[in-house]
Amino acid sequence: MYPRADKEDDLDTIRYEINMLDYSYVRYIELERKPGIERGDVNAFLECFLLHYRNLIEFFSSKKPREDGTDLRIGKPLIGMATRVPLEMTKKLTRDELCKEHWKNLSVFLDHCTIYRARDPKTWNVGAMYQQLNSTLADFEKITKMERERPGGVREDPFPLTSGGTGGHTMTIK
């Protein structure tokens, strides 16, 4: 069971998003590999992964924020950090290409009650998506000195491409 900690500040919110991305990725892959598992369980963790992935690629983008100014973005000061992320690091951590590649499809997919679910089935390369964001998350964690909630505190893909893992794992879902 994953314990949901209270979020005391903006940095805790981002920490939660990262932890949930990691947790849902690992659980999704574990369940996907299990023979005879209920598809609903696999789909639940896939959707959890996609939701937190979308939240994080939006955080690491320069995408126009909501008009009310409530969005957290890498380029904005974060409550919970002693200082703002330095401009040169903000530029390094900004991943507009991931937002451009995935955000719209993720948003349409996660909005369940639309015509697009049946008309346009989507294939998600979960392993590649995770790897695309992983180094950015590692750099962010170094800058913010975040403590990892994983054994050893090392940020790595538990299913890397090079070990015959699921880095290339894909799933088509309606």
N, C-alpha and C positions, 0 to 999 in steps of 0.2 A: 504494500500500500504506500502510495506517495503522500507524505504529509504536506498539507498546504499551510505554509507559514504566513503569519501576518505580514503585510507589507507596510513598512514604516516610512518609506520614502520612494522617490523615483527610481533610484538604483535597485531597490528591492523588487520593484515591478519588472524591471528588465531582467534581473536575476531569476525571477519566477518564470518569465517567458523562456529564457535559455534552459532552465532546468526542465521545464515541461516539454520543450522541444527534444531534449536529450532523452527524457524518460519515454515519451511517446514513440520516438524513433526505435529505441531498443525493444520496447514491448511489441511494437508492430512487427519488427523483423522476427522476434522470437515466436510470436503467434503465427506469422505467415509460414514459418518453417515446420510448425507442428501439424502432423497429419490429423485429419478429422476435426479440426477446430471449427467452431461456429464462425461463419463469415461475418456475423454481426460484431463479434469481438475484434476481428481483424479490421473491419471497416471503422469501428469506433476509434481505434488507435491511429488509423490512417488519417481520419478527419481531425483528430486532436493534433497530430503532427502538422498537417496542412494549415490549421488555424494558427498555431504558434509560429510556424515558418512565415506565414503572411505577416503576422504582427512584427516579427523581427526584421524582415526585409524592408518593411515600411519604416521602422525605427532607424535602420541603417541607410536610409535614402534621403535625398533632398526633395522628395515629393512634397508638393504644396500641402501644408498642414491644414487642419480644420480651421474654419474662421474663428471659432471660439478660443483658439490657442491652447487647447487641452492636450494635444498630441505631444508625446515625447519623441524627440529626434536626437540623433547623435550630435548635431550641430548646436543644440540648445543646452543651457546649463541644466544639470540634473541635481535635484535635491538628494543629498546623501553623499555627494562627492565634495571633497574639500575645494577642488578647483574645477573649472570647465575643461573638457577634453581639448588639448592643444589643437590649434587650427591645422597644423600639418598632419596630425594623427586623424583628425576629423576627415580630411581629404582621403587619407589612406583607407579609413573604415567605411566611407560612403560607398554603397553598393547599388547605385542606380540601375546597373545592368540587370541585377536580379529582380528588382522591382519591375523593370520594363518587361522582362521575360516572363515573370510568373504572377504578378499581383492581380491583373485583371482576370486571368483564368481561375486563380484561387478564389477571388471574390465571387465570381459567377458560380463556381462549383459549390462554395460554402453557403450560398443563398439557395437552399434546397428547393423551394417551391417556385421553380421557374421552368420554362419550356426547354432550357438548355440541358438539363440533366438527361433527358431521354434523347433529345435530338443530337447532341454533341458529346458522346462519351469521351472522357479524358483519360489519358495515360499519364501517370505520375511516376517519374524516375526518382523515387524517394532517396535512394543511396546517393545519386549524383547531386540532388538538391542539398542534401545534408553536407556533402563534401564541399559544395560551392560556398557555403556559409561558414563552415567550420573554422577556417583560418582567421576570418574576421572576428568570430566569437572569441577565439584564443587571444588575439591582439587586444580586443576590448577588455577581456578579463585581466590581462597584464596591466593595462593602463589604469583600470579601476581597482586593481588588486582584489578582485573578487575571489572568495573561497569557493572551490568547487564542491558540490555534493556528490562526488564520485570518488571511489577508492583511489588513493594516490594523488588525487587532484590533477591528473594529467588529462588534457583535452585531446582526445583522439577518436577517430571513428572506430567503434567496436566491431564493425563489419567492413574493413577496408577492401578496396578493389584488388590490391596486390596479394591478399591472402586468400583469394577465391571467395571473398565475402559477397555481400549483397550490394556493393557500391553501385552496381548496375541494375539493381532490382527495380522492376517496373510493375505497375498494376493499373489495369484499365477498370474504371468504375463508372457506373451511371448513377 
